Amino acid sequence: MISNDWVPQDPTSDRMAAANPQIRSKRRARSLSILAFRLAAAASTCFATPGAAASAGTSAPSPVCIAADLRLMTLIEAHSQAQDVATEVLAKAFFTLLQARRACDQGQVDAGIKLYESIPLGPAPEL
């Protein structure tokens, strides 16, 4: 069992103890962005599999939808790795991307493209 009555032994430990809430907050944000990326990657795999559309009895997605999806998935991933956009914004972008995919899969290409274009992410930062 870990004791909570730890007492710092040197002056630098005080600074480390004070920084712990900030570190935990950053770690939580990082974990959430990684989770969002993993969900997006898993969904992309399903979307890009040619047999998935054929087995569902629908036609293959439009090349315009596929290009928009790939561009935005790459953009979401880049912002996730750079950690320059709030996790909530990335999550909303991901779920909007899923709605756009659904629209494209149902043959509503114009509606899907409008959803893709509504995702408010700027250019990816240089890493």
N, C-alpha and C positions, 0 to 999 in steps of 0.2 A: 504494500500500500504506500502511495506517495503522500508525503506530508506537505501541507500548505503553509507551514510555519518556517519556511526557509528564510534565513537572514543573510543578506549579502556580506561577504567578507572583505571586499575591497571597493573603492569608490567607483570603479567602472561598472560594477555590478548594478549599482543604483540606476545608471543610465540604461542598462540593458533591460532591467525590470520595467522601467517606465515606457520603453519602446515596445514591449510585448503586445499591448492592445493594437498598436499600429501594424505590427508584423502579422498578427492574427487576421486583421482585416484585409491586408494585402494577400495573404495566403488564401483566405476564403474567396476573394474576388478572382484570384488565379484559378482556384479549383472550379469555380462556377464557369469561368470562360473555357476551361478545358472540357468540362462536361458538355457545354453547349456545342463546342467544336466536335466532340465525339458523336453526339447525337446527329449533328449535321452530316458528318462523314458517313455514318451508318445509313441515314436516309438517302444520301447521294448514291451510295452503292446500290440501293434498291431501285432508285430512279434510273440509273445508268445501265442496269442489266436488261438487255434486249428481251430476254425470255419473260421478264416480269409483266410487260405490257401484253405480250402474246397470250400468256396464260390467263390473264384477267379478261380476255376477249375484247380488248380495246386496241386502237391503232397506236403506233409508235408516236412519241411526242414530236412536236414540230422542231426542226433544227433551230429556229429562232428561239424557242423556249429553252432548248438544251444549251445554246450559247449564252443566254442571259443567266441561266442557272449556274453554269460553270463559272462565269465571271463573278457572280455575287458570292458563290461559295468560297472562291479563292479570296475575295475581298474580306469576307467574314473571318476566314482563317487568318489572314494577315493581320487584321485588327486585333484578333484574339491573341496572337503571339506577341504583338507589340504592346498590348495592354494600354492602348491609347483611347479606347472607347469604353464607356461604362458597360458592365456586364448585362444590365437590363436592356440596353439599346441593342446589344448583339443578340440577346435572346429574342427580342421582338423582331429583329431582322430575320432571324432564323425561322420563326413561326410564320412570318409573312412569306418567306421563301417557300415554305411547305404549302401554304394556301395557293401560291402561284403555280406550284407543281401540280396540285390537284386540279386547278382550272385547266392547265395545259393537257393533263391526262384525259380530261373529260371533253377535249376538243374545243375549249373556249380559249383559244390562243390570244385573242385581243385582251380579254380579261386577265389572263395570266401575265401578259407583258406589262399591263398597267400595274399589276401588283409588284412585279419585279422592279419597275421604275419608281415605285413609291418607297422603296427601301432607302432610308436617308444616310447612306454611308459615303464618306468622301474617299479620295484616293488612298491607297495603301501606303503607309510610311516605308521609307527605305530602312532596312535593318542592317 
